[in-house]
């Protein structure tokens, strides 16, 4: 098959959807498929075009046998609402010509957000009679409205209409959690149009490693420390002030150190909050190179998943599979009825505490500090669950099977999707 991946983010961006789409593209190539990726100039998380791509309208590369076609983005490091709109529109207009510079695909997979990517992909799909799989990573505008990022009523209505158009025009919608499927069905999307394929982790790359002789620990002066790690995106959905306040609750235990790894701009804000609260047991670090990820996860004793209490069924942290695969216990400061809590509970690899409660987070961390056997048992259960449910090979099997089914039945847009996994798991609700 010839597969076109339309994704705003891709390698070499280190976090978020970029590593996942890179693994998907390269994995499909290894299985004998031809894969072309249309993406923007790399800019995340700094929100600045990387130096080697700056000042260019188009760049075509071939990395690990994947053809990558990049296009210009209008981007600002501190965007307001208009800047965000212009950024997404710039990708709409500059990426569409790239779609026609290559062989006609058998199937297109589009990642959203951004929702505006639906427009060029739909045009291309119509012109070439090519089925589109919409891969929903976050549900907009629900997420933006619930966290207070989006308040403009005109923009909310526009995005809601665009969301409806995206679901209607796609041949198939792949979601990453059962809560997403429920959300879409409540909006009138036919259930037989939706398939749930969770995000994945390369369980050979991320695996349980000992803390002894870990160069990442020694390079950050963490020898002998009980490390509580948060790593990844720092956005309004998290509320990492809770982590800092929890650290303050445990200042009296000198062995416990909280480590927050994220983008530099967000860390500057958190640094001020640490100083304000006297959180001298918090280490703030910039995002680490991807090759350091296994060592960094192995340096931790606890991995944190943090969400605000109003994040229910529109966000599923991609770091959950990573932490589970690393064999480290999770403390999930997340809504008890949300998609993240469901995944952590199902895995048996973590503890769920009340979101936005520093005392509850601190108590869970203290329990794991004083009871290492509990942490070991949770970590082992999480690793086993990751191997059985979140492996990259399983995700490749599911997407490959889905694409093959769609291509074989391309003339029947109302066909019932096959069951991708009969086992009761996070994949099948």
C-alpha positions as CSV (number, residue, x, y, z in Angstrom):
1,X,0.0,0.0,0.0
2,X,0.9,3.6,-0.5
3,X,0.0,5.5,2.7
4,X,0.0,9.2,3.2
5,X,0.4,10.5,6.7
6,X,-0.8,14.1,7.2
7,X,0.5,15.3,10.5
8,X,1.4,18.8,11.6
9,X,4.1,17.3,13.9
10,X,6.8,14.8,13.0
11,X,10.5,14.0,13.6
12,X,12.7,15.6,14.8
13,X,10.2,17.1,17.3
14,X,10.9,15.2,20.6
15,X,7.5,15.0,22.3
16,X,3.8,14.8,21.7
17,X,2.4,13.2,18.5
18,X,5.7,13.6,16.5
19,X,7.5,10.5,17.9
20,X,4.4,8.5,17.6
21,X,3.8,9.4,13.9
22,X,7.5,8.8,13.2
23,X,7.3,5.3,14.7
24,X,4.1,4.6,12.8
25,X,5.6,5.7,9.5
26,X,8.9,3.9,9.8
27,X,7.2,0.8,11.2
28,X,4.9,0.6,8.1
29,X,7.8,1.1,5.8
30,X,9.6,-1.9,7.4
31,X,6.5,-3.9,6.7
32,X,6.8,-3.2,3.0
33,X,4.5,-0.2,2.5
34,X,5.4,3.1,0.9
35,X,4.9,6.0,3.3
36,X,4.8,9.7,2.5
37,X,4.5,12.3,5.3
38,X,3.2,15.8,4.8
39,X,4.1,18.0,7.8
40,X,5.1,21.5,8.8
41,X,8.6,22.8,9.5
42,X,9.7,21.4,12.9
43,X,9.0,24.0,15.6
44,X,7.7,22.2,18.7
45,X,8.0,22.7,21.7
46,X,10.0,25.9,21.3
47,X,7.4,27.3,18.9
48,X,10.3,28.5,16.7
49,X,11.3,26.9,13.4
50,X,14.4,24.8,13.9
51,X,17.5,26.6,12.6
52,X,18.2,24.2,9.6
53,X,14.6,24.7,8.3
54,X,14.3,28.5,8.9
55,X,13.6,30.7,5.9
56,X,12.4,27.9,3.6
57,X,9.0,27.4,2.0
58,X,9.4,23.7,1.2
59,X,11.8,20.9,2.2
60,X,11.6,17.3,1.0
61,X,13.6,14.7,2.8
62,X,13.9,10.9,3.0
63,X,14.7,9.5,6.4
64,X,14.6,5.8,7.1
65,X,12.9,5.3,3.7
66,X,10.0,7.6,4.6
67,X,9.5,10.5,2.2
68,X,8.9,13.7,4.3
69,X,7.5,16.8,2.7
70,X,7.6,19.9,4.9
71,X,6.0,23.2,4.3
72,X,6.2,26.7,5.6
73,X,4.4,27.7,8.9
74,X,3.6,31.2,10.1
75,X,4.5,30.8,13.8
76,X,5.0,33.1,16.8
77,X,6.8,32.0,20.0
78,X,4.1,33.6,22.2
79,X,0.9,33.3,20.1
80,X,-2.4,34.9,20.8
81,X,-5.7,33.6,19.4
82,X,-5.1,35.3,16.0
83,X,-1.6,33.9,15.8
84,X,-2.9,30.4,16.4
85,X,-5.5,30.8,13.7
86,X,-2.9,32.1,11.2
87,X,-0.6,29.3,12.1
88,X,-3.2,26.6,11.3
89,X,-4.3,28.4,8.1
90,X,-0.7,28.7,6.9
91,X,-0.4,25.0,7.2
92,X,-3.7,24.5,5.3
93,X,-2.5,26.6,2.3
94,X,1.1,25.6,2.1
95,X,0.6,21.9,2.7
96,X,-2.0,21.3,0.0
97,X,0.4,21.6,-3.0
98,X,2.7,19.1,-1.3
99,X,-0.1,16.5,-1.4
100,X,-0.1,16.5,-5.2
101,X,3.7,16.2,-5.4
102,X,3.8,12.4,-5.2
103,X,2.0,9.2,-6.0
104,X,-1.7,9.0,-5.3
105,X,-2.1,7.2,-2.0
106,X,-4.3,4.3,-1.3
107,X,-5.3,5.8,2.1
108,X,-4.6,9.0,4.1
109,X,-4.3,9.2,7.8
110,X,-4.8,12.7,9.3
111,X,-3.9,13.6,12.9
112,X,-6.0,16.2,14.7
113,X,-5.6,18.6,16.2
114,X,-5.2,20.9,14.4
115,X,-8.7,20.7,13.1
116,X,-8.0,23.0,10.1
117,X,-5.9,20.2,8.6
118,X,-9.2,18.6,7.7
119,X,-9.7,21.1,4.9
120,X,-6.7,20.3,2.6
121,X,-7.0,16.6,3.3
122,X,-10.7,16.5,2.4
123,X,-10.0,18.3,-0.8
124,X,-7.2,16.0,-1.7
125,X,-9.3,12.9,-0.8
126,X,-12.3,14.1,-2.9
127,X,-10.1,14.8,-5.9
128,X,-8.4,11.5,-5.8
129,X,-11.3,9.4,-4.4
130,X,-9.0,8.4,-1.6
131,X,-10.4,7.3,1.9
132,X,-9.3,9.4,4.9
133,X,-8.7,8.0,8.4
134,X,-9.1,10.8,11.0
135,X,-6.7,10.1,13.9
136,X,-8.1,12.0,16.9
137,X,-5.5,12.8,19.5
138,X,-7.4,15.5,21.4
139,X,-11.1,16.5,21.0
140,X,-11.5,20.1,20.0
141,X,-13.1,22.4,20.7
142,X,-14.1,20.6,24.0
143,X,-10.5,20.7,25.4
144,X,-9.9,24.3,24.6
145,X,-13.2,25.4,26.0
146,X,-13.0,23.4,29.2
147,X,-9.6,24.6,30.2
148,X,-10.4,28.2,29.4
149,X,-8.0,28.5,26.4
150,X,-10.9,29.3,24.1
151,X,-13.6,31.9,25.1
152,X,-14.4,33.6,21.8
153,X,-17.9,32.5,20.9
154,X,-17.4,33.0,17.2
155,X,-14.3,30.8,17.3
156,X,-16.0,28.1,19.4
157,X,-18.9,27.9,16.9
158,X,-16.5,27.8,13.9
159,X,-14.4,25.0,15.5
160,X,-17.6,23.1,16.4
161,X,-18.8,23.3,12.8
162,X,-15.3,22.2,11.6
163,X,-15.3,19.3,14.0
164,X,-18.7,18.2,12.7
165,X,-17.4,18.5,9.1
166,X,-14.3,16.5,10.0
167,X,-16.2,13.6,11.4
168,X,-18.8,13.5,8.6
169,X,-16.2,13.7,5.8
170,X,-13.8,11.1,7.1
171,X,-14.2,7.5,6.0
172,X,-13.1,6.2,9.4
173,X,-12.2,7.8,12.8
174,X,-9.5,6.2,14.9
175,X,-9.6,7.4,18.6
176,X,-7.0,6.7,21.3
177,X,-9.3,5.9,24.2
178,X,-12.8,4.6,24.8
179,X,-13.9,8.0,26.4
180,X,-13.2,9.6,23.0
181,X,-15.5,7.1,21.3
182,X,-18.3,7.9,23.8
183,X,-17.8,11.6,23.2
184,X,-18.1,11.3,19.5
185,X,-21.1,8.9,19.6
186,X,-22.8,11.5,21.9
187,X,-22.2,14.0,19.1
188,X,-24.0,11.8,16.6
189,X,-21.1,10.1,15.0
190,X,-22.1,6.5,13.9
191,X,-20.4,4.0,16.2
192,X,-19.5,1.8,13.2
193,X,-17.4,4.6,11.9
194,X,-15.1,4.6,15.0
195,X,-12.3,2.3,15.9
196,X,-10.2,2.6,19.1
197,X,-6.4,2.1,18.7
198,X,-4.5,3.4,21.7
199,X,-1.2,5.3,21.3
200,X,1.7,3.0,21.7
201,X,5.3,2.6,23.1
202,X,8.3,0.8,21.7
203,X,8.6,-1.7,24.5
204,X,12.1,-2.7,23.3
205,X,13.3,1.0,23.5
206,X,11.5,1.8,26.8
207,X,12.0,-1.0,29.3
208,X,12.7,-1.5,33.0
209,X,16.3,-0.6,33.8
210,X,18.1,-0.5,37.1
211,X,18.9,2.7,38.9
212,X,22.5,1.6,39.5
213,X,25.2,3.0,37.2
214,X,22.7,5.3,35.6
215,X,24.7,8.2,34.0
216,X,21.5,10.4,33.9
217,X,21.2,10.2,37.7
218,X,24.9,11.1,38.3
219,X,24.9,13.9,35.8
220,X,22.0,15.6,37.6
221,X,23.3,14.9,41.2
222,X,20.4,12.6,42.0
223,X,22.4,9.7,43.5
224,X,20.6,8.3,46.5
225,X,17.4,10.3,45.8
226,X,13.9,9.0,45.6
227,X,12.9,10.7,42.2
228,X,9.4,11.7,41.4
229,X,9.3,12.5,37.7
230,X,7.0,14.5,35.5
231,X,8.2,14.8,31.9
232,X,6.5,16.1,28.8
233,X,4.1,18.8,27.7
234,X,3.4,21.6,30.2
235,X,0.0,23.0,29.3
236,X,-3.2,24.4,30.8
237,X,-4.7,20.8,31.0
238,X,-2.1,19.8,33.6
239,X,-1.8,22.4,36.3
240,X,1.7,21.5,37.4
241,X,1.4,24.0,40.3
242,X,-0.1,21.0,42.1
243,X,3.2,19.1,41.7
244,X,5.2,22.0,43.2
245,X,2.8,22.3,46.1
246,X,3.0,18.5,46.7
247,X,6.8,18.8,46.8
248,X,6.5,21.5,49.5
249,X,4.5,19.0,51.6
250,X,7.4,16.6,51.5
251,X,10.3,19.0,52.0
252,X,11.1,17.5,55.4
253,X,12.1,14.2,53.7
254,X,15.5,15.2,52.1
255,X,15.7,12.0,50.0
256,X,12.6,12.9,48.0
257,X,13.2,15.1,44.9
258,X,10.6,16.1,42.3
259,X,11.9,16.5,38.8
260,X,9.9,18.3,36.1
261,X,11.2,18.1,32.5
262,X,9.5,20.3,29.9
263,X,9.8,23.2,27.5
264,X,11.9,26.1,28.6
265,X,9.3,28.9,28.4
266,X,6.9,26.9,30.7
267,X,9.8,26.1,33.1
268,X,10.4,29.8,33.6
269,X,6.9,30.2,35.0
270,X,7.2,27.2,37.2
271,X,10.6,28.4,38.5
272,X,8.9,31.6,39.8
273,X,6.2,29.4,41.5
274,X,8.9,27.3,43.1
275,X,10.6,30.4,44.5
276,X,7.3,31.8,45.7
277,X,6.5,28.5,47.6
278,X,10.0,27.7,48.8
279,X,10.1,24.4,46.8
280,X,13.8,23.8,47.0
281,X,13.3,20.0,46.4
282,X,12.1,20.6,42.8
283,X,14.6,20.2,39.9
284,X,13.5,21.8,36.7
285,X,15.1,20.5,33.5
286,X,14.7,21.3,29.8
287,X,13.4,18.6,27.5
288,X,15.9,15.8,27.1
289,X,17.2,14.2,23.8
290,X,15.0,11.3,22.9
291,X,17.9,8.9,23.2
292,X,18.2,9.8,26.9
293,X,14.5,8.9,27.5
294,X,15.1,5.3,28.7
295,X,17.8,6.4,31.2
296,X,15.7,9.3,32.4
297,X,12.7,7.1,33.1
298,X,14.9,4.5,34.8
299,X,16.2,7.3,37.1
300,X,12.7,7.7,38.5
301,X,11.0,5.9,41.3
302,X,7.6,7.3,40.6
303,X,6.1,8.7,37.3
304,X,3.5,11.5,37.5
305,X,0.4,11.9,35.3
306,X,-1.3,15.3,36.1
307,X,-4.5,16.7,34.9
308,X,-7.0,19.3,36.1
309,X,-10.3,18.2,37.4
310,X,-12.3,19.3,34.4
311,X,-10.3,17.1,31.9
312,X,-12.6,14.1,31.5
313,X,-13.1,12.6,28.0
314,X,-11.1,14.6,25.6
315,X,-7.5,14.1,26.6
316,X,-5.4,10.9,27.0
317,X,-1.7,11.5,28.0
318,X,0.7,9.7,25.6
319,X,3.1,9.4,28.5
320,X,1.0,6.7,30.2
321,X,2.3,3.9,27.9
322,X,5.8,5.2,28.3
323,X,5.7,5.1,32.1
324,X,4.0,1.7,32.2
325,X,6.7,0.3,29.8
326,X,9.5,1.7,32.0
327,X,8.3,-0.5,34.9
328,X,7.8,2.5,37.3
329,X,4.7,3.0,39.3
330,X,2.4,5.9,38.3
331,X,0.7,8.4,40.6
332,X,-2.2,9.7,38.5
333,X,-3.5,13.1,39.8
334,X,-6.4,12.9,37.4
335,X,-10.3,12.9,37.4
336,X,-11.5,9.6,38.6
337,X,-14.1,9.2,35.8
338,X,-11.7,10.4,33.0
339,X,-9.9,8.4,30.2
340,X,-6.5,8.7,31.9
341,X,-7.8,7.2,35.2
342,X,-9.5,4.4,33.4
343,X,-6.3,3.4,31.6
344,X,-4.2,3.6,34.8
345,X,-6.7,1.5,36.8
346,X,-7.0,-1.0,34.0
347,X,-3.2,-1.4,33.8
348,X,-2.8,-2.1,37.5
349,X,0.3,0.0,37.3
350,X,-0.6,3.1,39.4
351,X,-2.5,4.9,42.1
352,X,-5.3,7.4,41.3
353,X,-5.6,10.5,43.6
354,X,-7.8,13.5,43.6
355,X,-6.7,16.0,40.9
356,X,-5.5,19.5,42.0
357,X,-4.9,18.1,45.5
358,X,-1.3,18.6,46.6
359,X,-2.0,16.7,49.9
360,X,-3.4,13.7,48.0
361,X,-0.4,13.6,45.6
362,X,2.1,14.0,48.5
363,X,0.4,11.2,50.4
364,X,0.6,8.8,47.5
365,X,4.3,9.6,46.9
366,X,5.0,9.1,50.6
367,X,3.3,5.7,50.5
368,X,5.5,4.6,47.7
369,X,8.6,6.0,49.4
370,X,7.9,4.1,52.6
371,X,6.7,0.9,50.8
372,X,9.1,0.0,48.0
373,X,7.4,-3.4,47.6
374,X,4.2,-1.6,46.6
375,X,6.1,0.4,44.0
376,X,7.8,-2.7,42.6
377,X,4.5,-4.6,42.3
378,X,2.8,-1.7,40.6
379,X,5.7,-1.3,38.2
380,X,5.8,-4.9,37.3
381,X,2.0,-5.0,36.6
382,X,2.3,-1.8,34.5
383,X,5.1,-3.3,32.4
384,X,3.2,-6.5,31.7
385,X,0.1,-4.5,30.7
386,X,2.2,-2.3,28.4
387,X,3.6,-5.4,26.7
388,X,0.2,-6.9,26.2
389,X,-1.7,-3.7,25.2
390,X,0.5,-0.8,24.2
391,X,3.3,-2.3,22.1
392,X,4.3,-0.7,18.8
393,X,4.0,-4.0,17.0
394,X,0.4,-4.3,18.1
395,X,-0.4,-0.8,17.0
396,X,1.2,-1.5,13.6
397,X,-0.9,-4.7,13.3
398,X,-4.1,-2.7,14.0
399,X,-3.4,0.1,11.6
400,X,-2.2,-2.2,8.9
401,X,-5.3,-4.3,9.3
402,X,-7.5,-1.2,9.3
403,X,-5.9,0.2,6.2
404,X,-6.1,-3.1,4.3
405,X,-9.8,-3.4,5.2
406,X,-10.5,0.1,4.0
407,X,-8.6,-0.3,0.8
408,X,-10.3,-3.6,0.0
409,X,-13.7,-2.1,0.6
410,X,-13.1,1.4,-0.6
411,X,-16.3,1.5,-2.6
412,X,-18.4,0.8,0.5
413,X,-18.1,3.7,2.9
414,X,-20.7,2.3,5.2
415,X,-19.1,-1.0,5.8
416,X,-18.8,-2.2,9.4
417,X,-15.3,-2.1,10.7
418,X,-13.7,-5.3,11.8
419,X,-13.0,-6.1,15.4
420,X,-9.3,-5.5,15.8
421,X,-8.9,-7.3,19.1
422,X,-11.4,-9.6,20.8
423,X,-9.6,-9.4,24.1
424,X,-11.3,-7.2,26.7
425,X,-8.8,-4.4,27.2
426,X,-8.3,-0.7,26.8
427,X,-8.6,-1.2,23.1
428,X,-12.1,-2.6,23.1
429,X,-14.6,-0.8,25.4
